Amino acid sequence: MTIAEFSISPTGKDVGVSEYVARCLDLVDRSGLAYKLNPMGTVVEGSFDEVMELIARCHKAVAADCERVSTIIKIDDRKGATDQIEGKVSKVERLLGRRLRT
């Protein structure tokens, strides 16, 4: 499975980007893929093709009315791994012996 964190930033627009985040998150939520929103981006999990197709759709949705868009993607593609969004955090919490704020 592939886990990817991405952030999409329109340039040349107002300082606030929450409208664009909402537009993208609507696509993410409807995709059926596991995801987690954080203050700096979104983490999604699925097959490599599913994840990349979703990120491309989000990029295009933001670019629809922006002159310039920057997308940053960080990918971890690990064969045989599942439930990495929760699993990676859980493993660190087990090692520390306590729950962390996430």
Contacts in CASP RR format, 6 or more apart in sequence:
PFRMAT RR
TARGET T0000
AUTHOR 0000-0000-0000
METHOD contacts of the structure
MODEL  1
MTIAEFSISPTGKDVGVSEYVARCLDLVDRSGLAYKLNPMGTVVEGSFDE
VMELIARCHKAVAADCERVSTIIKIDDRKGATDQIEGKVSKVERLLGRRL
RT
1 45 0 8 1.000
1 46 0 8 1.000
1 47 0 8 1.000
1 77 0 8 1.000
1 78 0 8 1.000
1 80 0 8 1.000
1 81 0 8 1.000
1 82 0 8 1.000
1 84 0 8 1.000
2 45 0 8 1.000
2 46 0 8 1.000
2 47 0 8 1.000
2 48 0 8 1.000
2 50 0 8 1.000
2 51 0 8 1.000
2 75 0 8 1.000
2 76 0 8 1.000
2 77 0 8 1.000
2 78 0 8 1.000
3 43 0 8 1.000
3 44 0 8 1.000
3 45 0 8 1.000
3 46 0 8 1.000
3 51 0 8 1.000
3 75 0 8 1.000
3 76 0 8 1.000
3 78 0 8 1.000
3 81 0 8 1.000
3 84 0 8 1.000
3 85 0 8 1.000
3 88 0 8 1.000
4 43 0 8 1.000
4 44 0 8 1.000
4 45 0 8 1.000
4 51 0 8 1.000
4 52 0 8 1.000
4 55 0 8 1.000
4 73 0 8 1.000
4 74 0 8 1.000
4 75 0 8 1.000
4 76 0 8 1.000
5 38 0 8 1.000
5 41 0 8 1.000
5 42 0 8 1.000
5 43 0 8 1.000
5 73 0 8 1.000
5 74 0 8 1.000
6 41 0 8 1.000
6 42 0 8 1.000
6 44 0 8 1.000
6 55 0 8 1.000
6 58 0 8 1.000
6 71 0 8 1.000
6 72 0 8 1.000
6 73 0 8 1.000
6 74 0 8 1.000
7 40 0 8 1.000
7 41 0 8 1.000
7 42 0 8 1.000
7 71 0 8 1.000
7 72 0 8 1.000
8 20 0 8 1.000
8 24 0 8 1.000
8 58 0 8 1.000
8 59 0 8 1.000
8 62 0 8 1.000
8 69 0 8 1.000
8 70 0 8 1.000
8 71 0 8 1.000
9 17 0 8 1.000
9 69 0 8 1.000
9 70 0 8 1.000
9 71 0 8 1.000
9 72 0 8 1.000
10 17 0 8 1.000
10 20 0 8 1.000
10 62 0 8 1.000
10 63 0 8 1.000
10 66 0 8 1.000
10 68 0 8 1.000
10 69 0 8 1.000
11 66 0 8 1.000
11 67 0 8 1.000
11 68 0 8 1.000
11 69 0 8 1.000
11 70 0 8 1.000
12 66 0 8 1.000
12 67 0 8 1.000
12 68 0 8 1.000
13 20 0 8 1.000
13 66 0 8 1.000
20 62 0 8 1.000
20 66 0 8 1.000
23 61 0 8 1.000
23 62 0 8 1.000
24 42 0 8 1.000
24 58 0 8 1.000
24 61 0 8 1.000
24 62 0 8 1.000
25 37 0 8 1.000
25 42 0 8 1.000
27 54 0 8 1.000
27 57 0 8 1.000
27 58 0 8 1.000
27 61 0 8 1.000
28 35 0 8 1.000
28 42 0 8 1.000
28 44 0 8 1.000
28 54 0 8 1.000
28 58 0 8 1.000
29 35 0 8 1.000
31 44 0 8 1.000
31 50 0 8 1.000
31 54 0 8 1.000
33 44 0 8 1.000
33 45 0 8 1.000
33 46 0 8 1.000
33 50 0 8 1.000
33 51 0 8 1.000
33 54 0 8 1.000
34 44 0 8 1.000
34 45 0 8 1.000
34 46 0 8 1.000
34 83 0 8 1.000
34 85 0 8 1.000
35 42 0 8 1.000
35 43 0 8 1.000
35 44 0 8 1.000
35 45 0 8 1.000
35 85 0 8 1.000
36 42 0 8 1.000
36 43 0 8 1.000
36 85 0 8 1.000
43 85 0 8 1.000
44 51 0 8 1.000
44 54 0 8 1.000
44 55 0 8 1.000
45 51 0 8 1.000
45 83 0 8 1.000
45 84 0 8 1.000
45 85 0 8 1.000
48 75 0 8 1.000
48 77 0 8 1.000
51 75 0 8 1.000
55 71 0 8 1.000
55 73 0 8 1.000
58 71 0 8 1.000
59 69 0 8 1.000
59 71 0 8 1.000
62 69 0 8 1.000
63 69 0 8 1.000
76 84 0 8 1.000
78 84 0 8 1.000
89 100 0 8 1.000
89 102 0 8 1.000
92 100 0 8 1.000
93 99 0 8 1.000
93 100 0 8 1.000
END
